Amino acid sequence: MVRVWSPYVRLFHWSLVLCVAVAWLSSGEIMKVHELAGYCAGVLIASRLIAGLVGSGYTRFRQFVRGPRVVGLYLADVAQGRERRYLGHNPAGGAMVLALVACVAGIALTGWMQTTDAWWGVAWVEDTHKILGNGILVLVGLHVGGVMLASLRHGENLVRAMVTGRKRAPSAEDVA
């Protein structure tokens, strides 16, 4: 076993899961809790952007962010059941990280905007917040589905890896 996910990445991941779940579940019901969860998610996203730029190893964006062509080729390999195992994020996983970060950042921003005099009651801000707030569920569903598929295809529990930080050591065929 080798260490892949740092304590920061694991704490960030599970904290964001909690914040998104609490914010979504408290929406329209307990606004103080909803807002607090949203602000916490916003702070987490800001910290992840910083870590993605100046962090080390598998935390850095340059380690796992790939262009659309590479992501498309990887997804074609997935469809044919011949995708390679990646020690860090695979190209689709890297794209999902970006999509989730962008979506949560948009939700936090539009949520905050609604608390200001300048943007309070502006329909497009409210609509965007609601669309992104429901859209995050689609992204989370795709993320969980991708994790389950990769776990099955590569014979490793990726949820456990995000708890322990450790994954099976790479073989010669894997992408480290």
ChimeraX commands (.cxc) that place a marker at each C-alpha (Angstrom):
marker #1 position 0.00,0.00,0.00 radius 0.5
marker #1 position 1.17,3.53,-0.75 radius 0.5
marker #1 position 0.00,6.87,0.57 radius 0.5
marker #1 position -1.83,8.84,-2.10 radius 0.5
marker #1 position -4.30,11.20,-0.44 radius 0.5
marker #1 position -2.87,13.62,2.10 radius 0.5
marker #1 position -4.66,14.35,5.37 radius 0.5
marker #1 position -5.60,17.75,3.89 radius 0.5
marker #1 position -7.25,16.21,0.80 radius 0.5
marker #1 position -9.18,13.71,2.91 radius 0.5
marker #1 position -10.31,16.32,5.44 radius 0.5
marker #1 position -11.29,18.67,2.61 radius 0.5
marker #1 position -13.23,15.94,0.80 radius 0.5
marker #1 position -15.29,14.72,3.75 radius 0.5
marker #1 position -15.82,18.25,5.12 radius 0.5
marker #1 position -17.17,19.35,1.74 radius 0.5
marker #1 position -19.44,16.29,1.62 radius 0.5
marker #1 position -20.83,17.31,5.02 radius 0.5
marker #1 position -21.23,20.99,4.08 radius 0.5
marker #1 position -23.01,20.23,0.80 radius 0.5
marker #1 position -25.33,17.71,2.47 radius 0.5
marker #1 position -26.20,20.06,5.34 radius 0.5
marker #1 position -26.71,23.02,3.00 radius 0.5
marker #1 position -28.91,21.04,0.65 radius 0.5
marker #1 position -30.97,19.45,3.44 radius 0.5
marker #1 position -31.48,22.75,5.29 radius 0.5
marker #1 position -32.36,24.77,2.17 radius 0.5
marker #1 position -35.53,26.77,2.73 radius 0.5
marker #1 position -35.92,25.34,6.23 radius 0.5
marker #1 position -33.21,26.47,8.61 radius 0.5
marker #1 position -31.59,29.40,6.84 radius 0.5
marker #1 position -28.93,30.10,9.48 radius 0.5
marker #1 position -27.68,26.50,9.18 radius 0.5
marker #1 position -27.98,26.67,5.38 radius 0.5
marker #1 position -25.93,29.87,5.22 radius 0.5
marker #1 position -23.29,28.62,7.66 radius 0.5
marker #1 position -22.86,25.40,5.67 radius 0.5
marker #1 position -22.61,27.45,2.48 radius 0.5
marker #1 position -19.97,29.78,3.89 radius 0.5
marker #1 position -17.99,26.80,5.19 radius 0.5
marker #1 position -18.18,25.20,1.73 radius 0.5
marker #1 position -16.95,28.46,0.20 radius 0.5
marker #1 position -13.97,28.57,2.55 radius 0.5
marker #1 position -13.19,24.94,1.77 radius 0.5
marker #1 position -13.28,25.66,-1.97 radius 0.5
marker #1 position -10.94,28.65,-1.54 radius 0.5
marker #1 position -8.52,26.48,0.43 radius 0.5
marker #1 position -8.68,23.75,-2.25 radius 0.5
marker #1 position -7.90,26.24,-5.00 radius 0.5
marker #1 position -4.83,27.38,-3.08 radius 0.5
marker #1 position -3.76,23.80,-2.34 radius 0.5
marker #1 position -4.30,22.86,-5.98 radius 0.5
marker #1 position -1.86,25.55,-7.04 radius 0.5
marker #1 position 0.82,25.32,-4.34 radius 0.5
marker #1 position 0.25,21.95,-2.68 radius 0.5
marker #1 position 2.31,18.86,-3.29 radius 0.5
marker #1 position 1.90,15.50,-4.98 radius 0.5
marker #1 position -1.61,14.38,-5.85 radius 0.5
marker #1 position -3.08,17.58,-4.37 radius 0.5
marker #1 position -1.77,19.75,-7.22 radius 0.5
marker #1 position -4.06,20.43,-10.16 radius 0.5
marker #1 position -1.22,20.00,-12.63 radius 0.5
marker #1 position -0.93,16.38,-11.46 radius 0.5
marker #1 position -4.48,15.41,-12.48 radius 0.5
marker #1 position -6.12,18.09,-14.63 radius 0.5
marker #1 position -6.06,17.03,-18.26 radius 0.5
marker #1 position -7.51,18.47,-21.44 radius 0.5
marker #1 position -10.85,17.54,-23.00 radius 0.5
marker #1 position -9.19,15.28,-25.60 radius 0.5
marker #1 position -7.47,13.16,-22.92 radius 0.5
marker #1 position -10.67,12.98,-20.87 radius 0.5
marker #1 position -12.64,11.93,-23.95 radius 0.5
marker #1 position -10.13,9.22,-24.84 radius 0.5
marker #1 position -10.19,7.95,-21.26 radius 0.5
marker #1 position -14.02,7.81,-21.27 radius 0.5
marker #1 position -13.90,5.90,-24.57 radius 0.5
marker #1 position -11.54,3.42,-22.90 radius 0.5
marker #1 position -13.98,3.14,-19.97 radius 0.5
marker #1 position -16.83,2.40,-22.37 radius 0.5
marker #1 position -14.75,-0.40,-23.90 radius 0.5
marker #1 position -13.65,-1.73,-20.49 radius 0.5
marker #1 position -9.96,-1.11,-21.10 radius 0.5
marker #1 position -9.16,1.95,-19.01 radius 0.5
marker #1 position -5.88,2.01,-17.11 radius 0.5
marker #1 position -5.72,2.35,-13.34 radius 0.5
marker #1 position -4.42,5.67,-12.05 radius 0.5
marker #1 position -2.84,6.01,-8.65 radius 0.5
marker #1 position -4.25,9.53,-8.29 radius 0.5
marker #1 position -7.30,10.87,-10.11 radius 0.5
marker #1 position -7.92,9.42,-13.54 radius 0.5
marker #1 position -8.73,11.95,-16.31 radius 0.5
marker #1 position -12.49,11.65,-15.74 radius 0.5
marker #1 position -11.99,12.01,-11.99 radius 0.5
marker #1 position -9.88,15.11,-12.53 radius 0.5
marker #1 position -12.61,16.63,-14.71 radius 0.5
marker #1 position -15.15,15.79,-12.02 radius 0.5
marker #1 position -13.05,17.52,-9.36 radius 0.5
marker #1 position -13.08,20.67,-11.48 radius 0.5
marker #1 position -16.83,20.41,-12.13 radius 0.5
marker #1 position -17.62,19.90,-8.44 radius 0.5
marker #1 position -15.32,22.74,-7.34 radius 0.5
marker #1 position -16.83,25.09,-9.95 radius 0.5
marker #1 position -20.39,24.13,-9.02 radius 0.5
marker #1 position -19.87,24.54,-5.27 radius 0.5
marker #1 position -18.04,27.83,-5.86 radius 0.5
marker #1 position -20.99,29.04,-7.96 radius 0.5
marker #1 position -23.48,27.96,-5.31 radius 0.5
marker #1 position -21.52,29.70,-2.55 radius 0.5
marker #1 position -21.07,32.86,-4.60 radius 0.5
marker #1 position -24.71,33.17,-5.62 radius 0.5
marker #1 position -25.80,32.32,-2.08 radius 0.5
marker #1 position -23.62,35.10,-0.69 radius 0.5
marker #1 position -24.83,37.50,-3.39 radius 0.5
marker #1 position -28.39,37.01,-2.17 radius 0.5
marker #1 position -27.40,38.36,1.24 radius 0.5
marker #1 position -26.19,41.69,-0.18 radius 0.5
marker #1 position -28.24,44.79,-0.89 radius 0.5
marker #1 position -26.99,44.90,-4.48 radius 0.5
marker #1 position -28.09,41.36,-5.41 radius 0.5
marker #1 position -30.93,40.57,-2.98 radius 0.5
marker #1 position -34.08,39.64,-4.88 radius 0.5
marker #1 position -32.40,39.52,-8.30 radius 0.5
marker #1 position -34.13,36.72,-10.15 radius 0.5
marker #1 position -31.15,35.39,-12.15 radius 0.5
marker #1 position -29.05,35.15,-8.98 radius 0.5
marker #1 position -31.78,33.19,-7.18 radius 0.5
marker #1 position -32.40,31.00,-10.24 radius 0.5
marker #1 position -28.70,30.27,-10.72 radius 0.5
marker #1 position -28.36,29.36,-7.04 radius 0.5
marker #1 position -31.28,26.94,-7.28 radius 0.5
marker #1 position -30.13,25.40,-10.56 radius 0.5
marker #1 position -26.59,24.87,-9.26 radius 0.5
marker #1 position -27.95,23.64,-5.91 radius 0.5
marker #1 position -29.90,20.92,-7.67 radius 0.5
marker #1 position -27.20,20.37,-10.28 radius 0.5
marker #1 position -24.72,19.43,-7.56 radius 0.5
marker #1 position -26.87,16.34,-6.95 radius 0.5
marker #1 position -26.34,15.24,-10.55 radius 0.5
marker #1 position -22.58,15.78,-10.24 radius 0.5
marker #1 position -22.45,13.94,-6.93 radius 0.5
marker #1 position -24.39,11.05,-8.46 radius 0.5
marker #1 position -21.97,10.87,-11.39 radius 0.5
marker #1 position -19.02,11.12,-9.00 radius 0.5
marker #1 position -20.27,8.28,-6.79 radius 0.5
marker #1 position -21.06,6.20,-9.87 radius 0.5
marker #1 position -17.56,6.77,-11.24 radius 0.5
marker #1 position -16.00,5.84,-7.91 radius 0.5
marker #1 position -18.07,2.64,-7.77 radius 0.5
marker #1 position -17.20,1.70,-11.36 radius 0.5
marker #1 position -13.48,2.34,-10.89 radius 0.5
marker #1 position -13.52,0.44,-7.58 radius 0.5
marker #1 position -15.08,-2.58,-9.27 radius 0.5
marker #1 position -12.95,-2.44,-12.41 radius 0.5
marker #1 position -9.66,-2.07,-10.56 radius 0.5
marker #1 position -10.45,-4.21,-7.53 radius 0.5
marker #1 position -9.92,-1.58,-4.87 radius 0.5
marker #1 position -12.14,0.30,-2.46 radius 0.5
marker #1 position -11.76,3.97,-3.40 radius 0.5
marker #1 position -13.99,5.13,-0.56 radius 0.5
marker #1 position -11.68,3.42,1.92 radius 0.5
marker #1 position -8.72,5.03,0.15 radius 0.5
marker #1 position -10.29,8.46,0.75 radius 0.5
marker #1 position -10.57,7.56,4.44 radius 0.5
marker #1 position -7.13,6.01,4.96 radius 0.5
marker #1 position -5.23,7.91,2.25 radius 0.5
marker #1 position -3.71,4.65,1.00 radius 0.5
marker #1 position -4.14,2.69,-2.22 radius 0.5
marker #1 position -2.62,-0.44,-3.65 radius 0.5
marker #1 position 0.88,0.17,-4.99 radius 0.5
marker #1 position 0.97,0.73,-8.73 radius 0.5
marker #1 position 1.79,-2.09,-11.10 radius 0.5
marker #1 position 3.73,-1.64,-14.34 radius 0.5
marker #1 position 0.46,-1.08,-16.25 radius 0.5
marker #1 position -0.84,1.63,-13.90 radius 0.5
marker #1 position -0.38,5.37,-14.26 radius 0.5
marker #1 position 1.38,6.72,-11.21 radius 0.5
marker link #1:1,2 radius 0.2
marker link #1:2,3 radius 0.2
marker link #1:3,4 radius 0.2
marker link #1:4,5 radius 0.2
marker link #1:5,6 radius 0.2
marker link #1:6,7 radius 0.2
marker link #1:7,8 radius 0.2
marker link #1:8,9 radius 0.2
marker link #1:9,10 radius 0.2
marker link #1:10,11 radius 0.2
marker link #1:11,12 radius 0.2
marker link #1:12,13 radius 0.2
marker link #1:13,14 radius 0.2
marker link #1:14,15 radius 0.2
marker link #1:15,16 radius 0.2
marker link #1:16,17 radius 0.2
marker link #1:17,18 radius 0.2
marker link #1:18,19 radius 0.2
marker link #1:19,20 radius 0.2
marker link #1:20,21 radius 0.2
marker link #1:21,22 radius 0.2
marker link #1:22,23 radius 0.2
marker link #1:23,24 radius 0.2
marker link #1:24,25 radius 0.2
marker link #1:25,26 radius 0.2
marker link #1:26,27 radius 0.2
marker link #1:27,28 radius 0.2
marker link #1:28,29 radius 0.2
marker link #1:29,30 radius 0.2
marker link #1:30,31 radius 0.2
marker link #1:31,32 radius 0.2
marker link #1:32,33 radius 0.2
marker link #1:33,34 radius 0.2
marker link #1:34,35 radius 0.2
marker link #1:35,36 radius 0.2
marker link #1:36,37 radius 0.2
marker link #1:37,38 radius 0.2
marker link #1:38,39 radius 0.2
marker link #1:39,40 radius 0.2
marker link #1:40,41 radius 0.2
marker link #1:41,42 radius 0.2
marker link #1:42,43 radius 0.2
marker link #1:43,44 radius 0.2
marker link #1:44,45 radius 0.2
marker link #1:45,46 radius 0.2
marker link #1:46,47 radius 0.2
marker link #1:47,48 radius 0.2
marker link #1:48,49 radius 0.2
marker link #1:49,50 radius 0.2
marker link #1:50,51 radius 0.2
marker link #1:51,52 radius 0.2
marker link #1:52,53 radius 0.2
marker link #1:53,54 radius 0.2
marker link #1:54,55 radius 0.2
marker link #1:55,56 radius 0.2
marker link #1:56,57 radius 0.2
marker link #1:57,58 radius 0.2
marker link #1:58,59 radius 0.2
marker link #1:59,60 radius 0.2
marker link #1:60,61 radius 0.2
marker link #1:61,62 radius 0.2
marker link #1:62,63 radius 0.2
marker link #1:63,64 radius 0.2
marker link #1:64,65 radius 0.2
marker link #1:65,66 radius 0.2
marker link #1:66,67 radius 0.2
marker link #1:67,68 radius 0.2
marker link #1:68,69 radius 0.2
marker link #1:69,70 radius 0.2
marker link #1:70,71 radius 0.2
marker link #1:71,72 radius 0.2
marker link #1:72,73 radius 0.2
marker link #1:73,74 radius 0.2
marker link #1:74,75 radius 0.2
marker link #1:75,76 radius 0.2
marker link #1:76,77 radius 0.2
marker link #1:77,78 radius 0.2
marker link #1:78,79 radius 0.2
marker link #1:79,80 radius 0.2
marker link #1:80,81 radius 0.2
marker link #1:81,82 radius 0.2
marker link #1:82,83 radius 0.2
marker link #1:83,84 radius 0.2
marker link #1:84,85 radius 0.2
marker link #1:85,86 radius 0.2
marker link #1:86,87 radius 0.2
marker link #1:87,88 radius 0.2
marker link #1:88,89 radius 0.2
marker link #1:89,90 radius 0.2
marker link #1:90,91 radius 0.2
marker link #1:91,92 radius 0.2
marker link #1:92,93 radius 0.2
marker link #1:93,94 radius 0.2
marker link #1:94,95 radius 0.2
marker link #1:95,96 radius 0.2
marker link #1:96,97 radius 0.2
marker link #1:97,98 radius 0.2
marker link #1:98,99 radius 0.2
marker link #1:99,100 radius 0.2
marker link #1:100,101 radius 0.2
marker link #1:101,102 radius 0.2
marker link #1:102,103 radius 0.2
marker link #1:103,104 radius 0.2
marker link #1:104,105 radius 0.2
marker link #1:105,106 radius 0.2
marker link #1:106,107 radius 0.2
marker link #1:107,108 radius 0.2
marker link #1:108,109 radius 0.2
marker link #1:109,110 radius 0.2
marker link #1:110,111 radius 0.2
marker link #1:111,112 radius 0.2
marker link #1:112,113 radius 0.2
marker link #1:113,114 radius 0.2
marker link #1:114,115 radius 0.2
marker link #1:115,116 radius 0.2
marker link #1:116,117 radius 0.2
marker link #1:117,118 radius 0.2
marker link #1:118,119 radius 0.2
marker link #1:119,120 radius 0.2
marker link #1:120,121 radius 0.2
marker link #1:121,122 radius 0.2
marker link #1:122,123 radius 0.2
marker link #1:123,124 radius 0.2
marker link #1:124,125 radius 0.2
marker link #1:125,126 radius 0.2
marker link #1:126,127 radius 0.2
marker link #1:127,128 radius 0.2
marker link #1:128,129 radius 0.2
marker link #1:129,130 radius 0.2
marker link #1:130,131 radius 0.2
marker link #1:131,132 radius 0.2
marker link #1:132,133 radius 0.2
marker link #1:133,134 radius 0.2
marker link #1:134,135 radius 0.2
marker link #1:135,136 radius 0.2
marker link #1:136,137 radius 0.2
marker link #1:137,138 radius 0.2
marker link #1:138,139 radius 0.2
marker link #1:139,140 radius 0.2
marker link #1:140,141 radius 0.2
marker link #1:141,142 radius 0.2
marker link #1:142,143 radius 0.2
marker link #1:143,144 radius 0.2
marker link #1:144,145 radius 0.2
marker link #1:145,146 radius 0.2
marker link #1:146,147 radius 0.2
marker link #1:147,148 radius 0.2
marker link #1:148,149 radius 0.2
marker link #1:149,150 radius 0.2
marker link #1:150,151 radius 0.2
marker link #1:151,152 radius 0.2
marker link #1:152,153 radius 0.2
marker link #1:153,154 radius 0.2
marker link #1:154,155 radius 0.2
marker link #1:155,156 radius 0.2
marker link #1:156,157 radius 0.2
marker link #1:157,158 radius 0.2
marker link #1:158,159 radius 0.2
marker link #1:159,160 radius 0.2
marker link #1:160,161 radius 0.2
marker link #1:161,162 radius 0.2
marker link #1:162,163 radius 0.2
marker link #1:163,164 radius 0.2
marker link #1:164,165 radius 0.2
marker link #1:165,166 radius 0.2
marker link #1:166,167 radius 0.2
marker link #1:167,168 radius 0.2
marker link #1:168,169 radius 0.2
marker link #1:169,170 radius 0.2
marker link #1:170,171 radius 0.2
marker link #1:171,172 radius 0.2
marker link #1:172,173 radius 0.2
marker link #1:173,174 radius 0.2
marker link #1:174,175 radius 0.2
marker link #1:175,176 radius 0.2
view
